[in-house]
Amino acid sequence: MKATLFRLRQVAFWVVVRMAHKVDFGWLLPLMARLPLRLGYTLSGLRGRINAETGRDWRSVALGTRHIYRQSMAGFAQLPGSHSVEVTRQWVEQRFETEARDEFEAQLVAARRLDHLSCRFVPARAEQLCSNRRRGLVLLTPHFDSFYLGIAFLAQASGARINSMSSAVTQDSRVDPAVGRHFDRKYRGLEHYLNGGMVLDIEAGLRPFYRMLQNHETLVVLGDAPVLPNGASMTVDFLGAQRLIAAGALRLAQRSGSDLKGYVCRYLEQGRYELEMCPAGPSDDPETIGRIYRFFSAQILAQPGLWWAADLLPNIPPVPREWGRTESTNESS
């Protein structure tokens, strides 16, 4: 009897969560993006704290479990150095707040309010490095702070044609349609600022991305993803250990003769941001990829709670340091 009641409570709980989830993504987020900025950011912070308290993430709601909270705790616990469970929990809470702000920022872009925001670049003329190129550029970034807004800021400042890689996972039948529509608005809104660039799902194949790079355009790819089954892989020094990580972006750059570069975009205060880039280099030079991941590691370890992909770290395991830099893989083209 007790087990039956517990099960009924669990079912009722997730029914309520999914109803609120639908309203949140389908109605509340778009409304927040049309409010005065100060009020919108304040509500975004409140929304993030609620998500942290409940462990709510669109992937968790899709599966009916708080696995993102648990995996984030496990991921942050693997970071180098000594830190208490309480500190780890604080990082997880900040991770949910940062993700919530990213979702709000996506709706600001969809509402075409980028001109209401400002961004400074480090180094000061970094925005010029995406334009007037004689080679393609693969621009890596982690799920860190306001990386998504960084794409729009770079395109706006440089005038260069910038493209981005996305995933069709948000169209999975288990994901609420309101979430799918949120991501569609997010990507179509971003395209408005990309000077003719596009946001394309990787599941459609790699040929469009090769064409972009062969046309000397810029392609933004997330650089903190685990290796997919039968996917390209490489071993990098990342977050205090040699780790096996997805290398599709590196292969794209090498096969198209493109350069590699990395960036992070930081939130400073309501409406103000800072974008920092590390130097570009040829994709066939091992130091290039090493420099980028040292840069990412330094940024994440300085403010771990801003890395909202910590739940992926348990799937990016350390490997023996004697392993080579890249591994042989299969990759569709």
N, C-alpha and C positions, 0 to 999 in steps of 0.2 A: 504493500500500500504506500509506504513512504517513498519507495523508488518511483512508483507511478506518479505521485504528486510532484516529486522533484522533476521528473521528465516533463510533466505538463507545465510547470513553472518555467522550465528552460525553453520550451516551445513558445510559450506566451511572451517571454522576454525577447526572443529573437524576432517575433512578429512585430512587437512594438519598435524594436531597434530598426528593422527594415522600413517600417512606415516613416519613422523620423528621418532615416537616411535618405529616402526618396524625396521628402520635402526639403531637406538640407541641400542636396545637390541640384534638385530641379527648380527650387524657388529661392531659398535663402541666399546661396552664394551669388547668383546673378543680381539679386537685389542689393546685397552688400557692395557690389562693385559700382553701383550707381549712386551710392550715398556719398556725402562729403568724406574726403579721404581720412580725416581724423577719426570719424565715427566708424568707417569701414575697417580701419586697422584695429580699432579698439574691439569691435565685434569679432574680428578674426582671432585676436588674442584670447577672447573668452571662448570662442569655438574650439581653439586649440587646447585650452585647459580642460574643457569637457571631454574632448577626444582622449586626452591623456588619462583622465580619471576613469574613463570607461574602456580604454584600449580600443577605441573605434578607428578603423582604417577600412577603406573600401574593399580591400582584399579580405580582411577579417569578416566583414559583413557578408561578402559573397560566399564564404565557406562556413559561416556560422560558428566561428571560433576566434578567440583572441590570440591567434598564433603570432601576429606581428609584434604584439607587446612582449610575448615570451621570447621570441627569436631576437628581438632588439636587446633585451636584457642579456641574453647569451652572447650576442655580438659585442656589445660594449664591454662585457666582462673579459673578452679576449684581447682588449687593447693593452699595449705594454704599460708597465708601471703598476704601482699598488694603488687601488682605489676601493673604497668600501661599497657594500651593497646599496647603501643610502645614496652615495654619489652616483652609482650606476643608475639607480632609479630616477635621480634628478635628470640625468642625461636622456633617459627614455622619455620622460615627460617633456623635455625641451624638444626632442625629436618629433613628437606629435604636434607640438605647437609650431615648429618650423614647417612641417608638412602642411598644416592647416593654412599657414600664411602663403605657401606656394600655391595652394588651391585658390586662395583669394586673389593673389597676383595674376594667376591665369585668367580669372574673370575680368580683372582690370584691363588686361590686354585685349580680351574678347570684346570688351566695351569700348575699345580704342581710346584708352585714357593714358597711354604711354607718355604723351606729352605733358601730363600732370606730374610725372616722376622725373628725377634727375639721377645721373650717374657720373662719378668721376673715375678716371682710368689710371691704373698703375702698371707700367710707367705711363706718364701723362699722354704720350702719343701712341699708345697701344692700339687705338682704334684704326690707325692707318695700316696695320699689319694684315688686315683682311682684304685689302683692296690693291689694285694694280699689281697683281701677282703673275708670275710667269709659270707657276706650278700650282697644282691643287693644294688645298690645305685641309687636313683632318684635325679638327679642334676637339680635344677631349675635355670632359668635365665630369666630376662626380655628382651624385645626388646630394649636394651640399648647399645649404642656405638657399639663395635665390638664383640658382643656376639658370632656370628657365627665363627669367627676366633678362639675364645676361645676354642671351641670344638676340633678343630684340634690341637691347642697348647697342650691341656691336654692329648690328645691321644698320640701325638708325645713324650711328656716328660715322661709320665707314662708307656707307653707300654701296657696299659690296653685296653681291648676290650670295646669300647664306642659306644653306639647307640644313635640315635636321632629320635624324632617324627616330622613328617612333615604333610602337608595337601594337598589334591588334589584340593583345590580351584583354584590353578594356571592353572588347566586343564579345567576350565569352558569355555564354548563355546564363551563367551563374551570377554575373555582374548586373546590378540593377540598371535598367535602361537609362535612368537619370544620370548615372555615373558615365555611361557611354556617351551621352549627349554633352556632358561637361567636358570630356576630353576632346570631342569633336569641335566644340566651340573653342577650346584651348588652342588646338592646332590650327584651325582655320583663322582664328584671331591672330595668331603669331605670323601666319603667312602674309597677312596684310602689311607687315613691317619688314619683310625679308627681301625686298627689292627684286621680286620675281622668283625668289627661292621657294622651296616646297618642304613640307613635312610628310614623309612617306613611311609606311609600315615596312619593317624589315622582312616580314613574312611574304611580301610581294616579290621578293628576289633582290639580288644585289646589282643587277645591270644598271638600273637608274642611278645608283650611287657612283658606280664607275664612270658613267657618262658625265655626271656633275664634276667629278674630280678631273677628268680628262679635259673638261672645258675650263679648268683652272678656277673652279668655284670652291667655296668653303663648305665643309660638311661637319656638323656638330654631332658627336657620338658620346653617350655616357660611358665612362671608362672604369666603372666600379662594379661590373656585372660578373657573376660566376660563369664558368664555362658551360655552354649548352651541350647536350648530347651530340656527339660527332662535330662539335664546333671547334673553331680555331682557338688555340690556347697559347699562353706564354707565361713564363715565370718572372715575376717582378718583385723588387723589394718594396713592400707596401705594408704600412702600419706595423712596423717592427719585425717583420718576418718575410722570408721568401714565399710568395704565394702564387698559386696557379690561377690565372684570371683570363677572361675572354679576350681573344686577340683578333677578333674580326676587323676592328678599326685599323690595327696595324697592318693586316693583310691588304685591306683596301688601299691604304696609303702606299705600301710597297709596290703593289701590282699596278698602280696608276702613276707611280713616280711622284707622289705628293709628299709634302712636308707634314710634320706633326707638331702640335702645339697644345698647351693646356691652359685652362683659365678657371677661376672661381669668381662668383659674384656674391658680395656680402650685403646684407641689410644693415644700414646704419641707424636710421630712424624713419619715422613715417614719411614715405615718399622719397627717401634719399638712399642711394646705394653706392657701392664701390666695386669695381671690377679689376681684378689683378690677373695678369698673364705671365707665364714663364716663357723664356725664349724658344722660338721655333727651331727645328733642326730637321735634317734629312731622315726619312723613316728607316733607311737602311743602316743608320748609325746607332749602335746599342746605347750610347750615352743619351740620345734623345729621349727614348722611352724611360730610361732610368731617371733622368732629370725631371720628367713630368710626374712620375709617381713619387719621387721624393718631395716634390712640391705639394702634391695632393696629401701625402702623409702629414707633412708639417701643418697644413691648414686644418685637417681633421683633428689631429692630436692637440692642437691649440684650443679648439672649441668642439669637443666630441658631440655635444648635443645638437649641433647644427647639421650633422651628417645623418640624414633621415633614411639611409640605406643600411644602417647598422644591422638590420635583420638579415641581410645577405651575407654578412661576414662568416657565420658558421658554415656557409657553402663555398667559402674561398679559403680552403685550409692551407696551413703552412706546408712547405715541401722541403726536403733536404737541400741545403745550400749548394751541394755539388751538382744539382740538376742544371741543365742548360737553360738558356734564356727563353727559347721557344720550343714547342713540341710539335711533332707532325700531326696534322689533323685533316679531316675532310671538310670541305666548304663548298656550298653551291654557289654558282655565279650567274 
